[in-house]
Amino acid sequence: MTWFNRQSRLVQVLLLLIPVVNWITEIVVRWSTFFKKGGIIRLIVCIVVTFLGIIVGWIDLIWVLITKHLFFQ
């Protein structure tokens, strides 16, 4: 999670804009956050992202543009 937040906004947007790359980015960021912090909500988000990663990645793209961090971070 921290490596994603340290990236420039342009890099964050590019990582979430490309379909397969956003899915991989979502999986890596979400599961690493879950393993560091735990929590049932993070686990549910991780499972949803694993199966619907591209759709969630595009939602996160819009969320990053508005708030500068991922949804449910």
Buried (B, 14 or more C-beta within 10 A) or exposed (E): BEEBEEEEEEEBEBBBEEEEBBBEBBBEBBBBBBEEEEEEEBEEBBEBBBEEBBBBBBBBBEBBEEEEBBBBB
